[in-house]
């Protein structure tokens, strides 16, 4: 397929025909796609194959638009990998063919041209194609609608993909490209063609975040343009106007402040737009407004008009997919991928957001409910007089036609459950009494939303169990949710299981008397549910185990719970992702049952080891492992082993002694994936607690790799790994004592910067660093104490923030051991040390109490001639009072 000689490349008839023929075949529904793909791949080895594609795309007028477009899209994909290595003449040929196609008569050809040009700009920048900018300017200024639209299409794609390239200096040009284009974009806001208005507005919107100088200086013109387009007949233009206001309020609210009333009026108006996408974009404004921390008072006067709009938008649209799904209730394999989160030791900063609505498509209904939730949290009970009359009216209309209105009213009650709790409180018993029968409503979506709304009041429902009426109400809700767990509609099943899990977390040991009936319902659901919803039953069982703990460890409960789970465990192969939620569920059960899990432990332990081994093999040699590597199998297996170690305690040792867990674990601690390392270090800490003897042969390697995780330069990306590694080092120190001495100073040198620069770091990492430092000081005071004056203040401050527990006791044993070894090292930090001691509510260990008394007595003796009394009088009164119990 050699090119014709001469200066300009020319296609040969034979090559042209062959490639067009392949492209035509590829579009035929009956063709063998893989064979055609192989032939196209064969052609792609010829240096001028992409020239042919460019020629067919730009010039093959006799061919159908579909064939030309197919050539263009194949060209675009090839350029991503091949452009950089092409001969410059071929690069130039392709570029020169593309520019005239900007003004092609066919809209599809123009659009594909824009896509290819944007890809080339991403690969080669703007400087590498000086003719492009001039061609785009000429097209925009041409008054030819095809050229203008083609140029705008290409520019809007460049602005979306690489806006920063247009806002950078380019050699040979006096201005940045955006300085040339932006005034033209703003003029095109007035174009009579909707497509041009849409493309020019979307292009400018891409620069709100970057805010180039030219946009900053043209802000008034831009805002005038937005108000001009505010009531545009084209919905896609109105949607972009709303998007601009949402972005501006998020990142540049100062520009909107002079116009805020007008903007709010406008957003309120388009929040009712007949086009749902426009209304949805407008609705995003309310949460963006509060995220920008602007004064809520500016919105107060609009609430009487805003709240009814939100309520009416919370009613299901007739074409909402959820309606169809709820009525058809199809059972498929349409499961979304579920991601396991690795095990984490310490206090979690983030809260789980369990209040997801029940289907995961973001739409106007959910956005409106989220906005109402935010308003209730900002304005509290002040919104109730505007909201409740409407809700009551909707709820009191019991006709079949009004079921969607009733459903929206129940959703509204759930949305305001947190923010308006005080105002609702006197009526809550009544509201809940009203909601309970809705769990049995004939409409599935009313049943499902009633589950969710009741779960939002879980705290109140559980607090009421202290008195007989409250206990009766709790039992009614519990039984109502369990009935819905066995609903025939999978949407209702999902909502009921999620609501039940929320209630379980809140109720904890209150569930103990009902355990048998709960387990019977959950295991019945386990037999009934399709694959998609099985994971929520696992979640409900795991949450139940976490909630009731050891209460579960009774033969009559285990006879209901374990056989179906074990049967499922035996059915699922080691390479099936359905194993993930089951592994997580077993982790919770093992922790809850404690030694009661012993009779199930051997096969579970062995399988986790097998999974980790086969996945580690698959990582290097998938063919001989017979499966594709997926590290989530390793993460879940490590976490289940941690659950076993935690549950079985020292009896876990007999399992560890049989296998090669130690070597597998070391490999996982060295893994390149942070989530694998995170779970590996959690297990290392658990093993240190229950059977450290098995770690000793490779102790040095474990300590070295754990210490490497504390490198402060990489902390931000892998903070959870560092957290678990830090905790594990502390657990090892307690068990191996002086054997830890080779790494003590390198660990301390990593922990001190963490404590000294605690702002912005994870709370748990600070706590674990403080505890591990204390444990190292307790085990090796002679190594740590010479350096104590460098870290005493930051360390004592961190210790004072930790809640009372055994780990805090260990750290204070370390504090006392260090002070004993080097009393003068803490002299300058005495105030901080006293505050740390005063942070205890009660020290359970008599030994530690005595040690602290001795430390304070020692300083009292060192500070002679009234210096101690002077020191004590300078302390805060609350600290001084707390120190009295130490006889000073």
C-alpha positions, -999 to +999 in steps of 0.1 A: +000+000+000+027+024-010+019+061-014+022+077-048+054+096-054+053+134-054+052+161-028+016+156-017+004+122-005-022+106-028-042+075-020-041+045-043-074+033-057-069-003-045-061+007-009-089+031-008-114+005-020-102-022+004-104+001+035-138+015+025-150-021+020-138-032+054-155-002+070-188-010+052-186-046+063-179-036+099-213-017+099-232-047+086-251-064+115-242-099+102-205-094+097-177-111+117-165-081+137-134-098+151-122-108+117-127-073+103-110-059+134-080-081+127-077-070+091-079-033+102-052-040+127-031-056+099-036-024+078-027-002+107+010-014+104+013+005+071+028+039+077+001+057+057-030+038+069-041+069+089-037+090+058-062+068+040-086+072+070-082+110+069-088+110+031-119+088+034-132+109+062-126+143+046-130+137+009-149+105+000-179+124-011-193+094-029-194+072+002-221+073+029-217+096+059-217+065+081-186+051+063-168+085+065-177+089+102-164+053+109-131+063+092-130+094+114-136+076+147-111+049+138-086+077+129-093+094+163-086+062+182-054+055+162-040+090+167-041+086+205-014+059+203+003+065+169+005+102+163+037+110+181+056+083+161+043+093+127+065+108+100+060+146+101+047+146+065+019+123+075+011+143+106+009+174+084-013+157+058-039+146+084-040+181+100-044+197+066-074+174+056-092+181+089-093+219+087-116+222+056-139+196+072-148+221+100-173+236+076-186+203+061-222+203+050-231+173+071-235+180+109-221+145+118-189+151+098-185+185+115-189+170+149-164+142+143-139+167+130-142+186+163-136+154+182-105+145+162-091+181+165-096+181+203-077+148+205-048+162+184-047+193+206-045+171+237-016+151+221+004+179+205-008+211+221-018+243+203+017+255+195+023+224+173-005+234+150-003+272+143-028+270+114-055+257+136-061+288+157-063+310+126-087+286+109-110+286+140-110+324+142-117+326+104-146+301+107-161+320+137-159+353+118-172+339+085-210+343+091-213+309+074-234+288+098-217+255+089-182+269+095-193+287+127-209+256+141-180+234+132-154+258+148-176+262+179-180+224+182-142+219+180-136+248+205-162+236+230-145+201+230-110+217+235-124+239+263-139+209+280-109+186+276-079+209+280-090+245+288-056+253+304-040+250+270-060+279+257-050+300+288-013+297+283+014+317+265+023+303+231+055+313+214+049+334+182+015+347+195+011+380+212-020+369+232-031+338+249-057+320+227-085+325+252-080+363+250-088+360+213-117+336+216-136+348+247-149+381+233-161+361+202-178+335+225-196+363+244-208+379+211-222+345+200-245+344+230-267+365+207-266+341+177-300+333+162-289+296+162-295+276+194-265+253+188-241+282+186-256+298+217-252+265+235-216+258+224-204+293+231-219+293+266-206+259+275-172+270+263-171+300+286-184+280+316-154+257+313-132+287+324-150+296+356-126+275+377-095+287+359-107+323+357-083+337+330-076+374+332-098+381+301-129+364+318-122+383+350-122+416+331-152+406+311-173+394+340-200+421+337-204+412+300-206+375+309-232+381+335-252+403+312-250+375+286-263+350+312-293+372+320-299+376+283-300+338+278-319+332+311-352+326+293-338+311+261-363+289+242-337+261+240-337+240+273-300+230+269-291+268+269-312+274+301-296+244+317-261+259+310-272+293+324-282+275+357-249+255+356-230+288+353-247+303+383-241+271+403-204+272+395-201+309+401-217+306+435-194+277+444-161+293+433-166+330+428-196+341+449-183+377+451-192+383+414-228+373+420-233+392+453-245+425+436-270+404+415-279+378+442-316+387+445-321+385+407-302+352+405-322+337+434-355+348+417-343+333+384-333+300+400-366+298+418-384+303+386-364+277+366-366+252+395-402+248+381-390+245+344-410+221+323-377+205+313-366+182+341-328+186+333-331+224+336-350+221+368-324+197+382-295+220+373-314+249+390-320+227+421-283+221+425-280+259+433-294+255+468-268+231+482-240+250+463-252+282+480-248+267+515-216+248+506-201+282+498-210+293+533-229+323+522-253+340+547-285+319+551-305+351+558-303+361+521-326+331+514-350+333+543-375+355+525-377+331+496-384+300+517-423+303+515-420+301+477-390+276+476-404+249+499-436+242+479-415+240+447-391+215+463-421+195+476-438+194+442-405+183+425-402+155+450-432+138+435-422+109+411-422+120+375-444+098+353-414+085+333-392+079+364-373+046+359-380+038+395-417+036+388-412+011+360-387-009+381-409-010+411-439-022+392-421-047+369-398-059+397-375-077+373-349-100+389-317-098+370-280-100+374-278-062+371-257-058+402-235-027+406-198-034+415-194-032+453-162-020+468-149-033+501-132-008+522-101-020+540-099-025+577-090+006+598-077+008+634-088+038+654-115+065+654-129+070+619-131+107+609-157+103+581-192+091+589-208+065+567-235+081+547-262+054+549-291+078+540-288+071+503-321+071+486-330+038+473-322+038+436-288+053+427-298+076+398-295+112+407-326+131+396-348+161+403-367+142+430-335+133+450-319+167+444-350+184+458-351+161+489-314+168+495-321+205+492-349+202+517-326+182+541-300+210+539-327+238+544-339+219+575-304+217+589-298+254+582-331+269+592-343+242+616-378+244+629-384+277+611-394+259+580-421+237+596-450+263+594-444+265+556-438+228+551-462+209+574-495+222+561-485+210+526-473+177+539-505+171+559-527+180+529-508+155+507-509+128+533-547+132+539-556+127+503-560+089+503-573+085+467-554+061+444-546+089+419-528+108+447-504+080+458-473+098+443-482+129+463-485+108+495-452+092+488-435+126+483-449+138+517-434+107+534-400+114+517-403+150+529-407+138+565-376+117+562-356+146+546-363+169+576-359+142+603-325+155+614-328+192+609-363+197+624-362+171+651-369+196+680-399+211+663-412+176+653-405+161+687-439+168+703-457+152+673-432+124+666-452+097+683-482+107+662-461+109+630-446+074+636-480+059+644-492+073+611-462+059+592-463+023+606-494+013+586-478+027+554-453-002+557-482-024+544-495+001+518-506-014+485-481+008+465-446-007+466-429+028+465-449+040+495-438+008+514-402+014+505-401+052+513-419+045+546-390+021+555-365+048+548-383+076+567-389+055+598-352+046+598-344+083+599-362+085+633-343+054+646-327+073+675-360+086+688-377+052+683-349+034+703-349+060+731-386+054+736-381+018+746-377+029+782-415+030+787-442+005+777-458+025+749-424+032+733-415-004+736-447-014+719-441+011+691-405-002+687-418-038+684-444-027+658-417-010+637-393-039+641-420-064+629-432-041+602-397-038+588-391-075+590-423-081+571-410-058+544-377-076+544-398-105+530-417-083+506-421-097+470-409-064+455-371-061+453-371-023+457-390-028+490-367-056+501-337-033+495-353-003+514-364-026+543-330-042+547-312-008+547-337+007+571-334-024+594-296-021+594-299+015+605-323+006+633-300-023+643-270+001+647-291+024+669-308-004+690-278-026+696-285-048+727-322-037+727-325-063+699-314-092+721-350-103+732-361-104+695-330-122+681-348-154+672-375-138+652-350-114+635-328-143+625-357-163+612-368-134+589-332-126+577-325-163+569-358-166+552-349-136+530-315-152+525-333-181+508-357-159+489-336-131+475-321-129+441-283-123+437-286-085+435-303-081+469-284-109+487-256-085+496-280-063+516-290-094+536-254-101+543-251-064+554-281-067+577-267-100+592-232-084+597-247-053+613-269-074+636-237-093+647-219-060+653-250-047+673-257-076+696-221-090+699-219-120+723-257-123+726-256-141+693-234-169+708-262-193+717-268-227+701-305-219+692-294-188+673-264-204+656-287-233+644-308-207+625-279-185+613-250-207+603-262-236+581-275-214+553-244-192+554-221-223+553-240-238+525-236-205+505-199-204+515-194-239+500-213-231+468-194-199+458-160-205+440-129-187+452-129-164+421-165-152+424-170-116+435-202-127+453-177-139+480-169-103+491-201-095+510-201-131+525-165-126+537-174-093+553-205-109+569-183-137+584-159-111+597-186-095+618-200-129+629-165-141+640-159-109+660-194-112+677-192-149+685-157-147+699-146-182+709-181-194+699-168-193+663-141-219+670-161-248+655-164-230+622-129-214+622-107-241+606-123-242+571-128-204+571-091-199+580-079-224+554-100-208+527-087-173+534-051-187+531-059-204+498-075-173+484-045-151+493-021-177+479-040-181+446-044-143+441-007-137+448+001-163+422-024-148+397-007-114+402+025-128+386+012-157+365-026-156+358-024-186+334-010-211+360-033-197+387-063-202+364-078-168+374-074-131+369-058-111+397-082-090+418-067-076+450-101-072+466-101-110+473-069-105+493-082-075+512-115-093+522-095-124+532-070-104+553-099-086+571-117-119+578-085-133+593-083-102+615-119-108+626-110-144+635-079-133+655-101-107+673-128-132+680-108-163+689-081-145+708-052-167+718-069-199+705-062-184+670-026-195+676-034-232+668-046-222+633-016-200+626+008-227+636-005-250+608+002-228+578+023-202+561+003-172+571+034-153+583+051-154+549+019-145+530+013-116+554+048-102+549+043-104+511+010-084+516+028-058+538+051-053+509+023-051+482+022-020+460-016-015+465-023+007+496-056-011+504-038-045+506-011-030+529-038-013+550-055-046+558-022-064+561-009-041+589-043-044+606-038-082+607-002-078+618-014-058+648-040-084+656-015-113+653+009-094+676-019-093+702-028-130+701+002-150+688+033-128+684+055-159+688+048-169+652+059-135+639+093-136+657+113-155+630+107-125+606+102-098+631+129-075+618+114-076+583+079-068+596+092-039+617+113-025+588+084-025+563+060-011+590+084+017+597+087+026+560+049+033+559+055+063+583+075+083+559+060+117+562+067+128+526+041+102+514+017+104+543-012+122+526-018+096+499-016+066+522-027+079+556-048+048+565-018+025+557+004+046+580-023+046+607-025+007+608+013+003+605+018+027+634-008+008+655+008-026+646+043-014+657+028-004+691+011-038+695+044-056+686+064-034+711+042-045+740+047-082+731+083-085+720+096-059+745+134-053+740+135-071+707+120-040+692+150-019+701+167-019+667+139+002+651+129+023+681+147+055+671+138+053+634+101+049+644+103+078+669+119+100+643+089+093+620+063+098+648+075+131+661+069+151+629+034+136+627+026+149+663+043+182+656+023+189+624-010+174+634-032+200+617-049+185+587-039+150+595-063+122+604-074+121+640-068+084+643-032+087+630-024+113+657-039+091+684-020+059+673+012+079+669+009+092+705+001+057+718+029+039+699+054+065+710+043+058+746+046+021+742+081+023+727+090+046+757+076+021+781+096-008+766+128+010+759+129+042+781+167+043+779+165+048+741+136+073+739+141+095+770+173+113+759+152+129+730+120+136+750+124+174+752+120+176+714+085+161+714+071+164+750+047+193+743+032+179+710+030+144+725+013+154+757-012+175+738-021+145+716-023+123+747-048+147+763-072+142+734-074+104+737-103+087+755-097+065+785-088+030+776-060+003+779-040+018+750-039+052+768-028+034+799+002+019+780+012+053+767+011+068+802+032+039+815+057+051+788+054+087+800+062+077+836+091+054+825+107+083+805+103+109+832+119+085+856+149+080+833+152+117+824+133+140+848+148+172+834+136+163+798+100+172+807+107+202+829+099+227+801+067+209+792+053+204+827+021+224+820+014+201+790+021+170+810-002+181+838-030+188+812-025+153+798-027+137+832-058+158+839-075+144+807-081+111+825-117+106+839-106+076+858-074+054+858-084+018+864-049+005+868-037+010+904-001+006+893-004+035+868-022+057+894+008+051+918+033+058+890+017+092+882+016+101+919+053+094+921+061+115+890+042+145+903+057+141+938+091+140+922+086+173+904+071+188+936+104+180+953+125+193+924+107+227+924+118+241+958+113+275+975+077+280+965+083+273+929+059+243+929+031+263+945+037+291+920+035+265+891+002+250+905-014+284+909-007+292+872-026+261+860-062+263+848-086+256+878-101+225+861-066+210+856-056+218+892-088+202+905-081+170+886-045+168+899-058+167+936-065+129+933-027+124+929-019+137+964-001+169+952 
